């Protein structure tokens, strides 16, 4: 009897403990009663009726990421390529998520593949390779509308990788190689051009400096010649001034000495003598000087 009571007590404790449920953060529990939907438990402590209520599904409310395998698609210009996608989604309604579709992840994968084929089918190869952002936006909008009845919100869709056929990959690699070689040739040509420009500018600066030096040298030589001529002219002017000053001083001294007319006439004769020593072929002699000359001759004869 004691063992039976102990067993019953253990069963009762187990039943009570099993009826206590704690819902963690960012999760929700879908609860059924006798097989029918009873409610959704949010974060916190909850109690269920033993043997009647059960947790049908534990739903994660955090954003989730699903990476799907590459899917074969055909472009508008009949090029077959493989594209793998990454879908970021979040469950917004646990009830719809639990009862809306049997396998939500598989449903999203198939829906993603179908939507991707429809979008890529309207684009050519070049557009597919250069329009990732546009494709991502169109896919997110289409998937979000389709998954709304399942209680799922599509936050973002990314094309992880686009794999074209091997022949196209080889052609693209050759094109990229040619583009790199073209850019390298352009950079090399620009470097040589800059080098040539620098050399020309150096020669130009050197020629300018040489011309400037010659110009300065000519200016200095001209200034030196100018100074020499100025000094020479100043010397001649000084000499003339000194001669004139001496002449003036001589005349002044004669006047101060009270020289009579005879002395002045003798000075005139001296001046005439100097004039006669020149290279002139004709000499006009004033009458007064002629008289003085005759007188001088007479005096000379008497002295003889």
Legacy VTK file of the C-alpha trace (Angstrom):
# vtk DataFile Version 3.0
C-alpha trace
ASCII
DATASET POLYDATA
POINTS 304 float
0.000 0.000 0.000
2.875 2.350 0.787
4.503 1.605 -2.556
1.261 2.290 -4.399
0.864 5.623 -2.646
4.450 6.524 -3.396
3.968 5.722 -7.066
0.754 7.755 -7.206
2.493 10.680 -5.523
5.335 10.550 -8.048
2.881 10.457 -10.931
0.985 13.416 -9.543
4.174 15.428 -9.097
5.280 14.538 -12.600
1.905 15.580 -14.037
2.010 18.877 -12.204
5.587 19.602 -13.286
4.801 18.662 -16.889
1.932 21.116 -16.899
4.254 24.019 -16.035
5.758 25.559 -19.170
8.194 28.489 -19.493
8.351 30.189 -22.887
11.827 31.677 -23.568
12.504 35.047 -25.124
11.950 35.330 -28.930
9.868 32.127 -28.972
6.169 31.219 -29.004
4.326 27.966 -28.256
1.314 26.859 -30.262
-0.982 24.943 -27.854
-3.693 22.453 -28.836
-6.505 21.116 -26.690
-7.808 17.734 -27.683
-6.218 18.203 -31.124
-7.689 21.644 -31.815
-5.881 24.961 -31.719
-6.241 26.370 -28.239
-3.912 29.401 -28.275
-0.406 30.825 -28.603
1.738 31.278 -25.541
4.089 34.225 -25.427
7.176 34.717 -23.236
6.613 33.786 -19.586
5.206 31.089 -17.279
2.187 29.081 -18.451
0.106 26.113 -17.186
-1.672 23.528 -19.320
-4.366 21.007 -18.479
-2.813 17.569 -17.976
-3.503 14.993 -20.670
-5.742 17.448 -22.542
-3.491 20.326 -23.635
-0.228 19.879 -25.514
2.389 22.102 -27.103
1.929 21.419 -30.798
4.795 23.582 -32.110
7.630 25.674 -30.764
8.116 28.683 -33.019
11.294 30.809 -33.168
10.441 34.481 -33.694
13.996 35.661 -34.441
15.095 36.427 -37.990
16.331 33.282 -39.682
18.597 32.676 -42.656
18.223 29.908 -45.218
20.891 29.220 -47.847
19.450 27.337 -50.815
21.483 25.228 -53.238
22.217 26.621 -56.731
19.211 26.502 -59.039
19.507 26.163 -62.847
17.904 29.091 -64.670
17.734 30.153 -68.331
18.150 33.764 -69.406
16.238 35.519 -72.143
19.088 34.901 -74.617
19.020 31.135 -73.843
22.069 30.972 -71.573
21.816 28.396 -68.800
23.398 29.360 -65.491
23.153 28.376 -61.859
22.241 30.800 -59.090
22.183 30.139 -55.362
20.186 32.425 -53.105
20.087 33.386 -49.439
16.705 34.249 -47.880
16.294 36.174 -44.604
12.825 35.658 -43.111
10.979 36.051 -39.824
7.857 34.367 -38.452
5.228 36.941 -37.581
2.203 34.666 -36.910
2.949 31.364 -35.102
-0.569 30.003 -35.759
-0.360 30.526 -39.529
3.180 29.191 -39.544
2.035 26.022 -37.720
-1.067 25.371 -39.818
-0.493 27.272 -43.051
1.909 24.937 -44.826
3.299 21.488 -44.076
6.986 22.257 -44.569
7.572 26.038 -44.615
11.323 25.892 -45.432
10.795 23.586 -48.405
7.912 25.736 -49.538
10.095 28.855 -49.412
12.858 27.071 -51.347
10.525 25.957 -54.141
8.889 29.355 -54.263
12.313 31.019 -54.451
13.405 28.797 -57.348
10.173 29.490 -59.276
10.339 33.226 -58.723
14.012 33.329 -59.704
13.326 31.493 -62.983
10.525 33.915 -63.830
12.683 36.984 -63.196
15.824 35.698 -64.927
13.767 34.562 -67.910
13.015 38.211 -68.717
16.677 39.283 -68.552
19.647 38.712 -70.816
23.008 37.451 -69.579
24.628 40.875 -69.265
21.600 42.252 -67.416
21.624 39.282 -65.053
25.269 39.842 -64.176
24.841 43.578 -63.591
21.369 43.776 -62.032
21.726 41.879 -58.773
20.143 44.618 -56.699
17.113 44.788 -58.976
16.694 41.012 -58.920
16.986 40.957 -55.111
14.281 43.607 -54.760
11.872 41.871 -57.144
12.360 38.501 -55.454
11.823 39.906 -51.964
8.576 41.590 -53.003
7.238 38.451 -54.722
8.202 36.087 -51.905
6.829 38.378 -49.220
3.404 38.408 -50.851
3.424 34.644 -51.388
4.522 33.761 -47.835
2.200 36.178 -46.033
-0.591 33.520 -45.650
1.992 31.284 -43.916
2.741 33.870 -41.244
6.223 34.491 -42.698
7.751 37.843 -43.605
10.616 37.925 -46.127
13.015 40.622 -44.985
15.740 40.273 -47.618
16.821 38.092 -50.544
20.398 37.985 -51.804
21.888 36.319 -54.865
24.875 34.622 -53.289
26.563 33.473 -56.461
25.899 33.496 -60.216
27.649 30.680 -62.062
27.556 31.026 -65.886
28.597 28.188 -68.258
32.285 27.301 -68.546
32.626 28.772 -72.052
31.154 32.070 -70.937
33.352 32.085 -67.846
36.415 31.598 -70.057
35.310 34.407 -72.365
34.681 36.672 -69.389
38.116 35.879 -67.983
39.721 36.708 -71.335
37.769 39.951 -71.470
38.823 40.836 -67.944
42.435 40.025 -68.802
42.274 42.222 -71.893
40.742 45.003 -69.812
43.521 44.717 -67.237
46.164 44.806 -69.980
44.464 47.846 -71.525
44.463 49.661 -68.204
48.092 48.704 -67.667
49.016 50.074 -71.108
47.121 53.286 -70.369
48.884 53.695 -67.039
52.266 53.018 -68.637
51.560 55.536 -71.419
50.457 58.116 -68.887
53.645 57.522 -66.897
55.812 57.961 -69.997
53.850 61.068 -70.940
54.353 62.575 -67.515
58.056 61.709 -67.659
58.391 63.388 -71.075
56.547 66.432 -69.789
58.848 66.646 -66.774
61.948 66.404 -68.986
60.585 69.078 -71.343
59.718 71.308 -68.429
63.219 70.822 -67.055
64.768 71.805 -70.397
62.420 74.758 -70.608
63.365 75.932 -67.132
67.046 75.480 -67.981
66.662 77.527 -71.204
64.776 80.214 -69.322
67.480 80.347 -66.685
70.215 80.544 -69.351
68.372 83.335 -71.168
67.822 85.125 -67.893
71.516 84.803 -67.076
72.517 86.169 -70.505
70.036 88.978 -70.081
71.450 89.888 -66.682
74.983 89.675 -68.068
74.073 91.999 -70.950
72.363 94.393 -68.577
75.400 94.435 -66.301
77.757 94.983 -69.269
75.585 97.818 -70.567
75.443 99.391 -67.150
79.242 99.079 -66.838
79.708 100.713 -70.278
77.262 103.411 -69.281
79.159 104.066 -66.064
82.429 104.180 -67.993
81.078 106.688 -70.512
79.572 108.767 -67.721
82.884 108.787 -65.867
84.768 109.666 -69.057
82.349 112.496 -69.869
82.557 113.743 -66.330
86.404 113.689 -66.618
86.342 115.682 -69.859
83.853 118.143 -68.407
86.034 118.532 -65.363
89.095 119.159 -67.561
87.237 121.757 -69.625
86.024 123.405 -66.448
89.561 123.482 -65.131
90.888 125.020 -68.399
88.140 127.587 -68.402
88.779 128.268 -64.752
92.507 128.721 -65.438
91.766 131.072 -68.340
89.375 133.059 -66.216
91.899 133.165 -63.401
94.574 134.435 -65.838
92.353 137.184 -67.144
91.358 138.138 -63.639
95.015 138.283 -62.553
95.893 140.490 -65.545
93.095 142.850 -64.667
94.107 142.903 -61.039
97.727 143.639 -62.062
96.558 146.761 -63.911
98.023 145.739 -67.273
98.062 148.556 -69.860
97.063 148.405 -73.486
100.524 147.374 -74.630
100.464 144.259 -72.475
97.067 143.336 -73.782
98.337 143.744 -77.309
101.302 141.499 -76.549
98.886 138.859 -75.245
96.981 139.250 -78.486
100.185 138.595 -80.382
100.770 135.461 -78.363
97.276 134.328 -79.184
97.910 135.114 -82.824
101.117 133.102 -82.722
99.209 130.099 -81.431
96.614 130.572 -84.125
99.351 130.705 -86.790
100.738 127.384 -85.599
97.510 125.624 -86.655
96.695 123.926 -89.953
94.523 126.784 -91.292
95.381 127.899 -94.866
93.975 131.381 -94.427
94.319 133.667 -91.406
92.502 136.993 -91.135
94.493 139.404 -89.002
92.790 142.457 -87.460
94.303 145.845 -88.319
95.265 146.598 -84.784
97.282 143.407 -84.608
98.926 144.259 -87.947
100.066 147.610 -86.522
101.430 145.953 -83.456
103.261 143.470 -85.653
104.891 146.326 -87.620
105.898 148.057 -84.423
107.397 144.859 -83.144
109.448 144.506 -86.338
110.742 148.049 -86.077
111.755 147.569 -82.524
113.525 144.384 -83.522
115.507 146.197 -86.275
116.524 149.026 -83.949
117.728 146.511 -81.373
119.776 144.794 -84.056
LINES 1 305
304 0 1 2 3 4 5 6 7 8 9 10 11 12 13 14 15 16 17 18 19 20 21 22 23 24 25 26 27 28 29 30 31 32 33 34 35 36 37 38 39 40 41 42 43 44 45 46 47 48 49 50 51 52 53 54 55 56 57 58 59 60 61 62 63 64 65 66 67 68 69 70 71 72 73 74 75 76 77 78 79 80 81 82 83 84 85 86 87 88 89 90 91 92 93 94 95 96 97 98 99 100 101 102 103 104 105 106 107 108 109 110 111 112 113 114 115 116 117 118 119 120 121 122 123 124 125 126 127 128 129 130 131 132 133 134 135 136 137 138 139 140 141 142 143 144 145 146 147 148 149 150 151 152 153 154 155 156 157 158 159 160 161 162 163 164 165 166 167 168 169 170 171 172 173 174 175 176 177 178 179 180 181 182 183 184 185 186 187 188 189 190 191 192 193 194 195 196 197 198 199 200 201 202 203 204 205 206 207 208 209 210 211 212 213 214 215 216 217 218 219 220 221 222 223 224 225 226 227 228 229 230 231 232 233 234 235 236 237 238 239 240 241 242 243 244 245 246 247 248 249 250 251 252 253 254 255 256 257 258 259 260 261 262 263 264 265 266 267 268 269 270 271 272 273 274 275 276 277 278 279 280 281 282 283 284 285 286 287 288 289 290 291 292 293 294 295 296 297 298 299 300 301 302 303
